[in-house]
Amino acid sequence: MRTPARDTGTIFSYGTQQQPREIGFVGQSGNRDYTFMVDNQRANVNIPEVLDGQWHVVAITWRNTDGQWRVMVDGEEKASGSGLARGHRIRPGGTWYFGQDVRSVGPRPSFERNREYVGDLAEFHVHNKVLSTEEMRQLYSLLNPGDAVNWRQATVTPRGQVQQRPY
């Protein structure tokens, strides 16, 4: 990610008809913190170093058995916790949204105001297992593409003021 903004915006959100907030990394204008959400349960994440206009690799893990989660920035752990949505299973059949926090999904999704992301995103991947620290560090060198969502193979449909271009 790379953002010239001095406050946060939503990086991604994934929602289903049953739960519009299955999982997401949400920010809000006027705020320098992010919220990592799973099944609408929340953990605060403070990583102001990503708000400097430079490229950063942000990696997030979450394990459903005990709700353990970690956030790494440029290969270093910056935040962690446990108990987040313990036992929850991410529902299939949803939609990924980049740069917006979704309130409802479907043919006409609605989004939270003041939570849009301003900046560039590249190489978004989702894995179907919790990555080790070493595997997360490999993300920094783009050596570990996702097996559940692979940015290089995904179909991205830009809407609104989104522009798709090589980086």
ChimeraX attribute file (.defattr): number of C-alpha atoms within 10 A of each C-alpha:
attribute: neighborCount
match mode: 1-to-1
recipient: residues
	/A:1	17
	/A:2	17
	/A:3	20
	/A:4	13
	/A:5	16
	/A:6	16
	/A:7	20
	/A:8	26
	/A:9	27
	/A:10	26
	/A:11	24
	/A:12	22
	/A:13	24
	/A:14	25
	/A:15	27
	/A:16	20
	/A:17	14
	/A:18	11
	/A:19	18
	/A:20	23
	/A:21	21
	/A:22	23
	/A:23	23
	/A:24	27
	/A:25	24
	/A:26	26
	/A:27	27
	/A:28	21
	/A:29	18
	/A:30	12
	/A:31	13
	/A:32	19
	/A:33	18
	/A:34	23
	/A:35	18
	/A:36	25
	/A:37	20
	/A:38	25
	/A:39	19
	/A:40	15
	/A:41	15
	/A:42	17
	/A:43	18
	/A:44	16
	/A:45	20
	/A:46	13
	/A:47	17
	/A:48	14
	/A:49	11
	/A:50	23
	/A:51	19
	/A:52	14
	/A:53	15
	/A:54	12
	/A:55	15
	/A:56	19
	/A:57	22
	/A:58	20
	/A:59	21
	/A:60	18
	/A:61	19
	/A:62	24
	/A:63	20
	/A:64	18
	/A:65	14
	/A:66	14
	/A:67	17
	/A:68	17
	/A:69	19
	/A:70	19
	/A:71	21
	/A:72	19
	/A:73	19
	/A:74	17
	/A:75	20
	/A:76	14
	/A:77	16
	/A:78	14
	/A:79	16
	/A:80	16
	/A:81	14
	/A:82	16
	/A:83	16
	/A:84	23
	/A:85	20
	/A:86	17
	/A:87	12
	/A:88	15
	/A:89	13
	/A:90	16
	/A:91	15
	/A:92	9
	/A:93	10
	/A:94	17
	/A:95	16
	/A:96	17
	/A:97	21
	/A:98	20
	/A:99	21
	/A:100	27
	/A:101	29
	/A:102	26
	/A:103	15
	/A:104	18
	/A:105	21
	/A:106	12
	/A:107	6
	/A:108	7
	/A:109	13
	/A:110	14
	/A:111	15
	/A:112	13
	/A:113	12
	/A:114	15
	/A:115	21
	/A:116	21
	/A:117	23
	/A:118	20
	/A:119	16
	/A:120	19
	/A:121	19
	/A:122	15
	/A:123	15
	/A:124	19
	/A:125	17
	/A:126	17
	/A:127	14
	/A:128	9
	/A:129	12
	/A:130	17
	/A:131	17
	/A:132	10
	/A:133	14
	/A:134	9
	/A:135	13
	/A:136	26
	/A:137	21
	/A:138	14
	/A:139	20
	/A:140	16
	/A:141	11
	/A:142	11
	/A:143	11
	/A:144	16
	/A:145	18
	/A:146	18
	/A:147	11
	/A:148	11
	/A:149	15
	/A:150	16
	/A:151	15
	/A:152	13
	/A:153	9
	/A:154	10
	/A:155	8
	/A:156	12
	/A:157	9
	/A:158	11
	/A:159	7
	/A:160	5
	/A:161	6
	/A:162	13
	/A:163	9
	/A:164	11
	/A:165	7
	/A:166	4
	/A:167	7
